[in-house]
């Protein structure tokens, strides 16, 4: 019996050869396109817990195994509990039930081993091997997996880390993949064509076009080009405005080193751009009609803007956008300054912000600030350093929304603002306007004063003070530091505060309850509205909290309101996406009770990408801001 026993030991060892950490397979599904998800790590297979498991994660598994997509992301050990502690010899399978599908070379190897066992089974009866594990045991390799959808393996996704889990095997994750594999097989050597065309430019031979590069009228560089190649690229056709064999490019001295790469881009249609050189490439693209390159550079400015905490870069780029007439870059700079206005007012560059920039920022309703009083105090501080005229300062003060300040704050302005006494008449007029708003019912103001209370002056901006906002954090470890809600499978919702370890029966999600006044008017200060904010990463979490969600919109923020119903008041609430606590990357509206969370980086997924990318790859926290306003028709929109 020794030879058969040695043969089976050989099979055990050989069965793991060629495996790599992160390889995946489907087990116990009865078909190749479905089963329990198992992943290989350090010489053994293990399972994945279904915490936060969704279609995005399941699709990563299916695509890695050669399927088009996932149709179901299943949990609660839908395909049985894991028994994957140790490698076991493959068993012969009938043709109606193929072996589990594996990534890379593992599938082919084990298919061969299964065939060998099948052929030898009639001759050699293998000795009974001791069972490696009992049902429902073995390692759980990953827990709380959160994929973007483009990863090659679950190992590349965000998770608690290898072998870190509070889960049991009754929570093993499974998938059902689309039964059709990709129907076409393409040999794609197109990347070689790009490089070959680039080499034609590099050779500087066989040219029929002379390109001169001048700096302030003097020649600096010379290149030759190939008309037949350049005319095939619509972006390159603006290089010569008139037919001929000579082209002259006027370039700033700092951008001369980038001209070669710029011209080569017209050949290979590929270019590497460092953030330090993006401005020069944008200048060249703007000057010579390379619209696609110009647009790509504008998107790179969105990466560049948040990297300067002094805010000098956004201000310089705004001036550059005005000089070059790039309206898209101009809007990009103003949007970043508006969403990060609070940080701007505290930055080194604040006293030198140009007056025309403030004139564009202060009328905006999307300024993110603690309060309207903070806006006025910032203008007061700015006036100390900026040599603005009396009329320019008054024009800025006019744009401050005095009705959004409480009566006691209005009263104290005369004591703590240097601007007050030099603009006393203006302040008194604006204060009277605000006090009327706070003390007279809006119906009387509309009837006797002819005020349109839907104008921006009577509506809040995005106020981040605790009076009007609350935040939640998208992180399992940091969620334990905040107020959490656990959903029991057996019982109703129970709220815990500072609960550091949840029982295995419970699921937790970042959650916050808070109250706000019903409206900014002092008439409503004693009328409170209760709000509940929750981060919803899975369909199960949506069900737990009474939300209807589809898998492609997750994760989302959920917001519910109770109390304080008034048919004359409506809400335009906002959700802020915060990147590592350093800057506001995006602001989205609450549509009904839900606010979409965009993708932090461009992943070519179906979800929209945030306005400004977050280098971390995900947002660490979200702030919800309540924004009430009057309805003039009292239609009861809420």
C-alpha positions in Angstrom: 0.0 0.0 0.0 3.0 2.3 0.3 3.1 3.4 -3.4 -0.5 4.5 -3.5 -0.1 6.3 -0.2 2.9 8.2 -1.6 1.0 8.9 -4.8 -1.8 10.7 -2.9 0.7 12.7 -0.8 2.2 13.8 -4.1 -1.2 14.9 -5.3 -1.7 17.0 -2.1 1.5 18.9 -2.7 1.1 19.2 -6.5 -2.4 20.5 -6.1 -1.1 23.8 -4.7 1.8 24.3 -7.1 1.3 27.3 -9.4 -1.1 28.9 -7.0 -0.6 32.6 -6.1 -2.0 34.6 -3.2 -5.2 36.2 -4.4 -6.2 33.4 -6.8 -9.9 32.6 -6.6 -12.3 29.8 -7.3 -16.0 28.9 -6.9 -16.9 25.8 -4.9 -19.9 23.6 -4.3 -22.1 25.5 -6.8 -23.1 22.5 -9.0 -22.0 24.5 -12.1 -18.9 26.4 -13.2 -20.6 29.8 -13.0 -21.7 29.8 -9.4 -20.6 28.7 -6.0 -19.0 29.7 -2.7 -16.2 32.2 -3.2 -12.8 30.8 -2.1 -9.5 32.7 -2.2 -5.9 31.4 -1.9 -3.5 32.7 0.6 -0.2 31.3 2.0 -0.7 27.8 0.8 -4.4 27.3 1.6 -7.9 28.2 0.4 -10.3 30.1 2.5 -13.7 31.8 2.3 -14.9 35.4 2.3 -17.4 36.8 4.8 -20.6 38.4 3.4 -20.3 41.6 5.5 -20.7 44.5 2.9 -20.7 41.9 0.1 -22.5 43.3 -3.0 -22.6 42.9 -6.8 -19.5 45.1 -7.3 -17.5 42.7 -5.2 -19.1 39.7 -6.9 -18.3 41.1 -10.3 -14.6 41.2 -9.5 -14.7 37.5 -8.8 -16.7 36.7 -12.0 -14.5 38.7 -14.3 -11.4 37.2 -12.9 -12.8 33.8 -13.7 -13.6 34.7 -17.3 -17.3 35.6 -17.0 -18.8 38.9 -18.1 -20.4 39.9 -14.9 -22.2 38.8 -11.7 -25.9 38.5 -11.5 -26.2 37.7 -7.8 -24.1 38.4 -4.7 -25.2 35.9 -2.2 -24.5 35.5 1.5 -25.3 33.4 4.5 -23.5 30.4 3.1 -25.9 30.0 0.1 -23.6 27.3 -1.3 -22.7 25.6 1.9 -20.1 26.5 4.6 -16.4 26.6 3.9 -14.3 23.5 4.3 -11.2 24.9 2.8 -8.6 24.7 5.5 -6.1 22.5 3.8 -5.5 21.3 0.2 -7.2 18.1 -0.6 -6.8 15.7 -3.5 -9.2 16.5 -6.3 -12.1 14.0 -6.7 -13.3 12.7 -10.0 -16.4 14.6 -11.1 -19.1 13.6 -13.7 -19.1 15.8 -16.8 -22.4 17.3 -15.8 -20.7 18.9 -12.7 -17.3 20.5 -13.7 -14.6 21.2 -11.2 -14.6 24.6 -9.5 -13.2 27.3 -11.8 -9.9 28.9 -10.8 -7.9 31.9 -11.9 -4.6 31.8 -13.7 -2.9 28.4 -14.1 -4.6 26.7 -11.2 -7.7 25.6 -13.2 -5.7 23.9 -15.9 -3.5 22.0 -13.4 -6.3 20.7 -11.3 -8.3 19.7 -14.3 -5.3 17.4 -15.3 -5.1 16.1 -11.7 -8.8 15.3 -11.7 -8.5 13.4 -14.9 -5.5 11.4 -13.5 -7.5 10.5 -10.4 -10.4 9.4 -12.5 -8.3 7.1 -14.6 -6.5 5.6 -11.7 -9.7 5.2 -9.5 -10.6 1.9 -11.1 -7.2 0.4 -10.4 -6.1 2.0 -7.1 -8.3 2.5 -4.2 -6.8 5.4 -2.2 -6.4 5.1 1.5 -8.8 7.0 3.6 -7.3 10.4 4.3 -8.2 12.0 7.6 -10.6 14.9 7.1 -8.7 18.2 7.3 -11.6 20.1 8.8 -15.1 19.5 9.9 -18.1 21.2 8.2 -18.1 24.9 8.7 -14.5 25.3 9.7 -11.3 26.5 8.2 -10.0 30.0 7.6 -12.1 33.0 6.6 -9.6 34.9 4.5 -11.3 38.3 4.0 -14.1 40.3 5.7 -15.8 43.6 4.9 -14.6 43.5 1.3 -15.3 46.8 -0.6 -14.2 46.8 -4.3 -14.3 49.6 -6.8 -15.1 47.1 -9.6 -11.9 47.3 -11.6 -9.6 45.2 -9.4 -8.1 41.9 -10.6 -8.8 40.1 -7.4 -10.6 40.5 -4.1 -7.1 40.8 -2.6 -6.7 44.2 -4.3 -10.0 45.5 -2.7 -10.4 47.4 0.6 -11.0 44.9 3.5 -10.1 44.3 7.1 -7.0 42.4 5.8 -5.9 38.8 5.4 -7.4 36.4 8.1 -9.0 39.3 10.0 -12.7 38.6 10.6 -15.4 38.5 13.3 -17.4 36.3 11.0 -18.4 32.6 11.0 -18.9 30.2 8.2 -22.6 30.6 8.2 -21.8 34.0 6.6 -19.7 32.7 3.7 -20.2 34.7 0.5 -21.2 33.2 -2.8 -21.8 34.5 -6.4 -23.7 33.6 -9.5 -21.9 34.7 -12.7 -23.4 35.3 -16.1 -23.4 31.9 -17.8 -22.0 33.2 -21.1 -18.3 33.9 -21.3 -16.9 36.5 -23.7 -17.9 35.4 -27.2 -15.0 37.1 -29.1 -11.3 36.6 -28.9 -9.2 39.5 -30.1 -5.5 39.8 -30.9 -4.8 43.4 -30.2 -1.4 44.8 -31.2 -2.6 48.4 -31.5 -0.3 49.5 -28.7 2.6 48.7 -30.9 1.3 51.0 -33.6 1.4 53.9 -31.2 5.0 53.3 -30.3 6.0 52.8 -34.0 4.5 56.2 -34.9 6.3 57.7 -32.0 9.6 56.3 -33.3 8.9 57.8 -36.7 8.9 61.2 -35.1 11.9 60.4 -32.9 13.9 59.4 -36.1 13.4 62.9 -37.5 13.9 61.4 -41.0 11.9 61.4 -44.2 10.1 64.6 -43.1 8.3 67.1 -45.4 7.4 69.7 -42.8 9.7 72.1 -40.9 8.6 73.1 -37.4 10.5 76.0 -35.7 10.1 76.8 -32.0 10.7 80.4 -31.0 10.9 82.2 -27.7 10.3 85.9 -27.8 11.0 86.0 -31.5 14.3 84.0 -31.4 14.7 80.4 -32.6 15.1 77.9 -29.8 14.4 74.5 -31.3 13.7 72.9 -34.6 11.8 69.7 -35.6 10.6 68.1 -38.8 7.2 66.5 -39.2 5.4 64.2 -41.5 2.3 65.8 -43.1 0.6 62.6 -43.9 0.6 61.5 -40.2 -0.3 64.9 -38.8 -3.2 65.4 -41.1 -4.7 62.1 -39.9 -5.0 63.6 -36.5 -7.7 66.3 -36.2 -5.9 67.8 -33.1 -2.7 68.4 -35.1 -4.3 70.2 -38.0 -4.3 73.5 -36.1 -0.5 73.5 -36.2 -0.4 75.1 -39.6 -3.1 77.7 -40.4 -2.1 78.0 -44.0 -0.8 75.3 -46.4 2.9 75.1 -46.6 6.1 73.3 -45.5 7.0 75.6 -42.6 5.4 76.1 -39.2 6.5 78.4 -36.4 5.5 77.9 -32.8 5.8 80.7 -30.3 6.4 79.2 -26.8 7.1 80.5 -23.4 10.7 79.8 -22.3 9.6 77.6 -19.4 7.6 75.4 -21.8 10.3 74.8 -24.4 11.3 71.4 -22.8 7.8 70.1 -23.3 7.5 70.9 -27.0 9.0 67.6 -28.1 6.6 65.5 -26.1 3.7 67.8 -27.3 4.6 67.1 -31.0 5.2 63.4 -30.4 1.7 63.2 -28.9 0.3 64.1 -32.3 2.0 61.0 -33.7 1.5 58.4 -30.9 -1.6 60.0 -29.4 -0.1 59.1 -26.0 1.6 61.5 -23.6 2.9 61.3 -20.0 2.2 64.5 -18.0 3.6 65.3 -14.6 1.7 67.7 -12.4 4.6 70.0 -12.5 4.3 70.3 -16.4 0.5 70.2 -16.8 0.3 74.0 -17.0 2.7 74.1 -20.0 1.0 71.3 -21.8 -2.3 73.1 -21.2 -0.8 76.3 -22.7 0.4 74.4 -25.8 -2.9 72.6 -26.2 -4.8 75.8 -25.9 -2.6 77.7 -28.3 -2.6 75.0 -31.0 -6.1 73.5 -30.9 -5.5 70.2 -29.2 -8.9 70.1 -27.6 -8.7 66.6 -26.1 -5.3 67.2 -24.6 -6.6 70.6 -23.3 -9.5 68.9 -21.6 -7.3 66.2 -20.1 -5.0 68.8 -18.7 -8.0 70.6 -17.2 -9.0 67.4 -15.4 -5.4 67.2 -14.0 -5.8 70.6 -12.6 -8.6 69.1 -10.4 -5.9 66.9 -8.8 -3.5 69.9 -8.5 -5.8 72.3 -6.8 -6.2 70.6 -3.5 -2.5 70.0 -3.1 -1.7 73.5 -2.0 -3.0 74.3 1.5 -1.9 78.0 1.1 -4.5 78.3 -1.7 -2.0 80.3 -3.9 -2.2 77.6 -6.6 -6.0 77.9 -7.1 -5.7 81.7 -7.2 -2.9 81.6 -9.7 -4.7 79.1 -11.9 -7.8 81.2 -11.8 -5.8 84.2 -13.0 -4.2 82.0 -15.7 -7.7 80.8 -16.8 -8.8 84.4 -17.2 -5.7 85.2 -19.3 -6.1 82.2 -21.6 -9.9 82.4 -21.8 -10.4 78.9 -20.5 -13.9 79.1 -19.0 -13.9 75.5 -17.8 -10.7 76.0 -15.8 -12.1 79.2 -14.4 -15.3 77.4 -13.2 -13.2 74.6 -11.8 -11.1 77.1 -9.7 -14.2 78.9 -8.4 -15.9 75.7 -7.5 -12.9 74.5 -5.4 -12.7 77.9 -3.7 -16.5 77.9 -2.9 -16.5 74.3 -1.4 -13.4 75.1 0.6 -14.2 78.7 1.5 -13.8 78.2 5.2 -10.2 76.9 4.7 -9.5 79.7 2.2 -10.5 82.4 4.8 -8.0 80.9 7.3 -5.2 80.4 4.7 -2.1 82.5 4.2 -3.4 83.8 0.8 -6.7 85.1 2.2 -5.7 88.8 2.6 -4.4 88.9 -1.0 -7.5 87.3 -2.7 -8.4 89.6 -5.6 -11.6 91.6 -5.2 -13.0 90.3 -8.4 -12.7 86.7 -7.0 -14.6 87.7 -3.9 -17.3 89.4 -6.0 -17.9 86.1 -7.8 -17.7 83.9 -4.6 -19.9 85.8 -2.1 -23.2 85.7 -4.1 -22.9 81.8 -4.3 -25.2 79.6 -2.3 -22.7 76.7 -2.4 -20.2 78.4 -0.1 -19.2 75.9 2.6 -18.8 77.9 5.8 -19.7 77.5 9.5 -22.2 80.3 9.4 -23.1 83.6 7.8 -21.4 85.5 10.6 -18.2 83.7 9.6 -18.5 85.0 6.1 -18.9 88.6 7.4 -15.9 88.3 9.8 -13.8 86.9 6.9 -14.7 90.0 4.7 -13.8 92.2 7.7 -10.3 90.5 8.0 -9.8 90.6 4.3 -10.4 94.4 4.3 -7.4 95.0 6.5 -4.9 93.7 4.0 -6.5 94.4 0.6 -6.3 97.9 -0.7 -9.9 98.0 -1.9 -11.9 101.1 -2.3 -14.8 102.1 0.0 -17.3 101.3 -2.8 -15.7 97.8 -3.4 -15.9 96.9 0.2 -19.6 98.0 0.4 -20.3 95.9 -2.7 -18.9 92.9 -0.9 -20.8 93.6 2.3 -24.0 93.9 0.3 -23.6 90.2 -0.8 -23.5 89.0 2.9 -26.9 87.4 3.8 -27.7 89.3 7.0 -31.1 87.6 7.5 -29.1 84.3 8.1 -27.6 85.8 11.3 -29.5 85.7 14.5 -30.6 88.9 16.3 -28.0 88.6 19.0 -25.3 88.3 16.4 -26.6 91.3 14.5 -26.5 93.3 17.8 -22.9 92.5 18.5 -21.6 93.5 15.0 -21.1 97.1 16.2 -18.7 95.9 18.9 -16.6 93.3 17.1 -16.3 94.5 13.4 -13.9 97.1 12.3 -16.0 97.7 9.1 -19.1 98.6 11.1 -18.3 102.2 11.8 -16.8 103.0 8.4 -20.0 101.6 6.8 -22.5 102.4 9.5 -25.4 103.3 7.3 -25.1 100.2 5.3 -24.9 98.0 8.4 -27.9 99.6 9.9 -30.0 99.1 6.8 -29.0 95.5 6.4 -29.6 94.8 10.1 -33.1 96.3 9.9 -33.8 94.1 6.9 -32.6 91.0 8.9 -34.6 91.9 12.0 -37.8 92.1 9.9 -37.1 88.7 8.6 -36.7 87.3 12.1 -39.7 88.9 13.7 -42.4 89.4 11.0 -44.3 86.4 9.5 -43.3 85.9 5.9 -46.8 86.3 4.7 -46.9 89.9 6.0 -43.4 90.6 4.6 -44.6 89.5 1.2 -47.8 91.4 1.4 -46.7 94.8 2.8 -43.0 94.9 1.9 -43.2 93.2 -1.4 -40.3 90.9 -0.5 -39.6 87.8 -2.5 -38.4 85.5 0.2 -37.2 82.9 -2.3 -34.3 85.1 -3.3 -30.8 84.0 -2.3 -30.5 86.7 0.4 -33.2 84.9 2.4 -31.8 81.3 1.9 -28.9 79.6 3.7 -25.6 78.6 2.2 -24.0 75.3 3.2 -23.5 75.9 6.9 -21.3 73.3 8.6 -21.9 74.4 12.2 -23.5 71.9 14.6 -26.7 73.9 14.5 -27.3 72.8 10.9 -25.1 69.8 10.1 -23.9 66.3 11.2 -21.4 63.9 9.9 -20.8 60.1 9.6 -17.6 58.3 8.8 -17.1 55.5 6.3 -14.7 53.3 8.1 -15.4 50.2 10.2 -12.8 51.0 12.8 -13.7 54.7 13.2 -17.4 53.9 13.2 -16.9 52.3 16.6 -15.8 55.7 17.9 -19.1 57.3 16.9 -22.7 56.5 17.5 -23.6 53.2 16.0 -26.8 51.3 15.2 -26.8 47.5 15.2 -29.4 45.5 13.4 -30.3 42.2 15.0 -31.4 39.4 12.8 -33.8 38.3 15.6 -35.0 41.6 16.9 -35.7 45.3 16.3 -33.3 48.1 15.9 -31.3 48.9 19.1 -29.1 52.0 19.4 -25.7 51.8 21.2 -23.3 54.6 22.0 -19.5 53.9 22.4 -20.1 50.2 21.7 -16.7 48.9 20.9 -17.4 45.2 20.0 -20.6 44.1 18.4 -22.2 40.7 19.0 -21.9 38.4 16.1 -25.7 38.7 15.6 -25.5 42.4 14.8 -24.5 44.5 11.9 -23.4 48.1 12.4 -23.4 51.1 10.2 -22.2 54.7 10.8 -25.3 56.5 12.1 -26.1 59.9 13.6 -29.2 61.5 15.1 -29.4 65.3 15.5 -31.8 68.2 15.7 -32.0 71.6 13.9 -34.3 74.6 14.1 -37.2 74.3 11.7 -36.0 77.5 9.8 -33.3 80.2 10.1 -35.9 82.8 11.1 -36.0 83.5 14.9 -39.7 82.8 14.7 -38.9 79.1 14.5 -36.0 78.9 17.0 -38.0 76.9 19.5 -39.4 74.5 16.9 -37.1 71.6 16.4 -36.8 69.0 13.6 -35.2 65.6 14.3 -33.0 64.0 11.6 -31.4 60.6 11.3 -28.3 60.3 9.0 -26.9 56.8 8.1 -24.3 55.5 5.7 -25.7 52.7 3.6 -23.1 50.4 1.9 -25.3 47.4 1.1 -28.8 46.5 0.0 -29.3 44.7 3.4 -28.5 47.9 5.2 -31.0 49.8 3.1 -33.7 47.2 4.0 -32.7 47.5 7.7 -33.4 51.3 7.6 -36.4 51.3 5.3 -34.7 52.6 2.2 -35.2 51.2 -1.3 -31.8 50.9 -3.0 -30.3 49.4 -6.2 -26.9 47.8 -6.2 -25.4 50.2 -8.8 -26.2 53.3 -6.6 -24.5 52.0 -3.4 -23.1 53.2 -1.2 -25.4 56.1 -0.4 -26.3 58.4 2.5 -29.8 58.1 3.9 -31.6 61.0 5.7 -34.9 60.8 7.5 -36.9 63.7 9.1 -39.4 63.6 11.9 -41.4 66.5 13.5 -41.5 70.1 12.6 -43.9 69.9 9.6 -44.8 73.3 8.2 -46.3 73.6 4.7 -44.6 77.0 4.2 -41.0 75.5 4.6 -39.1 73.2 2.3 -35.5 71.8 2.4 -32.7 71.6 -0.1 -30.2 69.5 1.9 -26.7 68.8 0.8 -24.1 66.0 1.4 -20.4 66.9 1.5 -17.7 64.4 0.5 -14.6 64.9 2.6 -11.2 63.6 1.5 -9.0 62.7 4.6 -10.4 65.7 6.4 -8.3 68.0 4.2 -10.8 69.3 1.6 -14.3 69.0 0.3 -14.1 67.0 -2.9 -17.8 67.1 -3.9 -21.3 68.2 -2.8 -24.4 66.3 -3.8 -28.1 67.0 -3.3 -30.5 64.8 -1.3 -33.0 63.5 -3.8 -35.9 62.6 -1.5 -34.2 60.8 1.4 -31.0 59.7 -0.4 -27.8 61.4 -1.5 -25.5 59.7 -4.0 -21.9 59.2 -3.1 -19.7 59.6 -6.2 -16.6 57.5 -6.8 -13.5 59.1 -5.2 -11.4 58.3 -8.3 -12.2 57.8 -12.0 -12.7 54.1 -12.2 -14.7 54.0 -15.5 -17.6 52.6 -13.5 -21.3 53.5 -13.9 -21.1 55.8 -10.9 -20.2 59.4 -11.4 -16.8 60.6 -10.3 -16.3 63.3 -7.7 -15.6 66.8 -8.9 -12.2 66.7 -7.3 -10.4 63.3 -6.9 -9.5 62.0 -3.5 -5.9 60.4 -3.6 -6.9 58.0 -0.8 -9.3 56.3 -3.3 -12.3 56.7 -0.9 -13.9 59.4 1.2 -13.3 59.1 4.9 -16.3 61.1 6.1 -19.5 62.7 4.9 -21.3 65.8 6.3 -25.0 66.4 5.8 -26.2 70.1 5.9 -29.8 71.0 6.4 -31.0 74.0 4.3 -34.5 75.2 5.0 -36.2 78.0 3.0 -39.7 79.6 2.6 -42.2 78.4 0.0 -44.0 81.5 -1.2 -46.9 79.4 -2.6 -47.1 77.3 0.6 -47.5 74.2 -1.5 -46.1 72.0 1.1 -43.1 70.7 -0.9 -40.7 68.9 1.5 
